[in-house]
Amino acid sequence: MSTFWMIASSTNTEISWASEDGQFDEFLYLLTSAFAHQNHEGTRVNADLDGNSKITAREAYAYALTKGQRWESPLLEGSGNSNTAFVIGID
């Protein structure tokens, strides 16, 4: 069985907020930064909660939740509730 995951920045009845400068969707920007280990300016981002140099969907999601500045209801769904969802890391 294939592992899959789905992350959304808000529910279907909410607005997904932009960053203060209006350039990025805030939640998705933070999520992408977590997976990339850095933001768009190259500043290091540490979302690696277990210290294994790999970012799971849960770690990226948790990072984005804690750093977001605007109220919305992001969600994370996946096979096995995304515990071992697709892992991205630097080896």
Backbone torsions as a table, in degrees:
resi	resn	phi	psi	omega
1	MET	NA	131.7	-179.7
2	SER	-76.7	145.3	173.3
3	THR	-84.1	137.3	175.9
4	PHE	-136.8	160.1	174.3
5	TRP	-151.9	155.6	-179.6
6	MET	-140.2	130.7	177.1
7	ILE	-127.8	134.3	177.1
8	ALA	-128.6	147.0	-177.2
9	SER	-81.7	-17.2	178.2
10	SER	-160.9	169.5	177.0
11	THR	-76.9	173.1	-178.6
12	ASN	-72.2	-7.5	179.0
13	THR	-110.6	9.0	-178.4
14	GLU	-116.8	164.6	171.3
15	ILE	-89.8	136.1	171.3
16	SER	-92.8	117.4	-170.2
17	TRP	-76.8	146.3	173.7
18	ALA	-85.8	163.2	174.0
19	SER	-66.6	167.9	-179.0
20	GLU	-54.5	-36.8	-178.7
21	ASP	-85.9	-2.6	176.7
22	GLY	76.5	8.5	-176.1
23	GLN	-87.5	-26.4	-173.3
24	PHE	-134.3	152.5	164.0
25	ASP	-70.2	120.9	-171.6
26	GLU	-56.7	-53.5	-176.5
27	PHE	-63.4	-46.5	-178.7
28	LEU	-67.2	-32.3	174.5
29	TYR	-63.0	-47.2	179.4
30	LEU	-64.3	-39.9	178.2
31	LEU	-62.4	-47.4	179.1
32	THR	-63.7	-40.0	177.1
33	SER	-61.1	-40.3	178.7
34	ALA	-61.7	-47.6	178.9
35	PHE	-64.0	-34.3	-177.7
36	ALA	-84.2	-8.6	-177.5
37	HIS	66.2	13.1	179.4
38	GLN	-164.3	159.0	175.7
39	ASN	-89.9	-176.0	-175.5
40	HIS	-67.6	-18.0	177.6
41	GLU	-91.8	-1.6	179.5
42	GLY	90.4	3.0	177.4
43	THR	-72.2	129.7	-176.7
44	ARG	-61.0	139.3	177.1
45	VAL	-120.8	129.1	179.3
46	ASN	-110.3	100.3	176.4
47	ALA	-111.9	7.0	-175.6
48	ASP	-82.2	87.8	-174.2
49	LEU	-68.1	-30.7	-178.7
50	ASP	-100.6	2.3	174.1
51	GLY	70.1	24.8	-178.1
52	ASN	-100.1	10.5	179.7
53	SER	67.3	13.8	177.3
54	LYS	-126.8	146.3	-178.7
55	ILE	-111.8	120.1	175.0
56	THR	-86.5	167.9	176.1
57	ALA	-58.7	-39.5	178.9
58	ARG	-64.4	-41.1	179.6
59	GLU	-65.5	-44.6	179.1
60	ALA	-64.4	-41.8	178.6
61	TYR	-62.2	-46.6	179.3
62	ALA	-61.7	-41.2	178.4
63	TYR	-61.1	-49.3	-178.5
64	ALA	-62.7	-38.2	178.1
65	LEU	-62.3	-42.1	-175.7
66	THR	-76.2	-24.0	-176.4
67	LYS	-97.6	-15.0	-178.1
68	GLY	-64.2	142.5	-177.1
69	GLN	-102.6	-14.5	-175.2
70	ARG	-118.8	150.9	-177.3
71	TRP	-78.1	123.8	169.9
72	GLU	-158.0	175.3	-175.6
73	SER	-119.5	74.7	178.3
74	PRO	-61.5	154.6	176.7
75	LEU	-138.8	152.8	179.6
76	LEU	-130.2	123.8	177.9
77	GLU	-135.9	148.0	176.2
78	GLY	-176.6	173.9	177.3
79	SER	-65.0	134.7	-177.4
80	GLY	67.0	24.6	-177.1
81	ASN	55.0	30.0	171.8
82	SER	66.1	18.0	-179.9
83	ASN	-59.7	-42.4	178.5
84	THR	-120.2	33.6	179.4
85	ALA	-58.2	166.6	-178.9
86	PHE	-33.8	122.9	-176.2
87	VAL	-106.2	131.2	176.7
88	ILE	-115.2	132.5	179.7
89	GLY	-157.2	174.2	177.2
90	ILE	-108.4	117.9	179.7
91	ASP	-97.4	NA	NA
